[in-house]
Amino acid sequence: MFSGVLFDFSGTLFDDRSVLDPARAAVGDQVITDVLAHVDSPEGIAARKGCDVSHDRHRAVWTALIAESGTYSTTVVDAIYHALTDPAAWTPYPDTARVVTALHERGTRVGVVSNIGWDIRPALSDAGILDLLDTVVLSCEEGVEKPDPALFTLACDKLGLAPGSVLYVGDDPLKDGAAVKTGMPVYLLPTDRSADRDRGLDAVLGLV
């Protein structure tokens, strides 16, 4: 049994593959397709390393990558970046609120740990779960990002629990899986996901 559960945000509680869909109508489908191809390329992934340690660095890296994706105006670049960081554009999976609520009602301490360059609390609030969380730990506020064990340790400290009594739930074997270095058991969700389908979070209830 675990006394606490820490969740990743993007790709775990909220869908990361549909966030730019609202921007498609404004800037065009091909623009978004080209942007995603560039930011997810090996070069783009390398450039994004460390970008979540501050708000300013996140904006600088992402707007540069968006601009490199094509001959876009500053207006288009800013519109895409705004969409990426717009709380309303982030969709919680259908089982997110249900599982977080169930854990809260059991008396389990619950938190979110995210590599992110902006404040996700408004998105958590819109999903109806912010008030159910005991802590929200963001890399851009702490100046350190996963897979650094320090971020996981900090989150456990904020829960007031020893790492061994906290289950970490995420989707990235490298970044989220690093929680094991602190002594936390880790549950990794499957890669396949869609905003309109349960993420498989109910399995967590059987582990806690």
Protein Blocks (a to p, Z undefined) as FASTA:
>chain_A
ZZbdcddfehplpccklmmmmmmmmnopklmmmmmmmmmmmklmmmmgoplmpfklmmmm
mmmmmmmnpccdfklmmmmmmmmmmmklpccdfklmmmmmmmmmnopacddddddfbdfk
lmmmmnopmmmpcbdcdfklnopacfbfklmmmmmmmnopafklpccddfbfklmmmmmm
nopacddddfbdcfkbcehlmmmmmmZZ
